[in-house]
């Protein structure tokens, strides 16, 4: 156990490194949380647009 004491002394009080999941898109790495937020925004925008189109067909017919 005395062989590993230098390892424990180095990491006392330090946070472990954060592992970030990334998605590669157009040769760039995007954080997966950011990617999910942007995808949700695009999908909700398309849903609103589809609702407007459907409503306009109801009005015009």
N, C-alpha and C positions, 0 to 999 in steps of 0.2 A: 504494500500500500504506500510505502514511502516513495516509490518510484513515480507515482501519479500525483504527488502533492503539488507540484508546480502547475499542473493543469487546473486543479481546483482553485488555486490562489489567483490565477489569471482571470478566471470567470466569476469570481465573487463580486456581486453587486452589478454585474453587466447583464443587459438583456440579450436574449438569444436573437440571432439575425432573423429578420422576417422574410419568409419565402413568399414571393409574389407570383401568382399565376398570371401568365401573359398569353395573349392571342396574337399570332403573327398575321398582319394584314398589310398588304402593299409594302412588303419589306420593312415594316415598322412593327414594333412590339407595343401592344396596348394592354393595359391592365384589364383583367377579366371583369372586374366590377364596373369599370368605365364602359367597357364593351356592352355589358348587360344593360346599363342605364341608357346608352345611346340606342340600342336595339329596341328597348321598351318604348322610348320616345318616338322612334320611327313607326313602330307598330301602332301606337295609339294615334299618331297623326294619320296613318292610313285608314284606321277605323273611323275617325271623324270624317275624313274625306268620303269614305264609302257611305256613311250616314247621310251626308249632304247630297250626294248623288242620288241615293235612294229616295230621299225626301223630295228632291226636285222632280223625279219621275212621278211621284204620287201627285204633286201639285199640277204638273203639266198634262196628266191624263185625265 
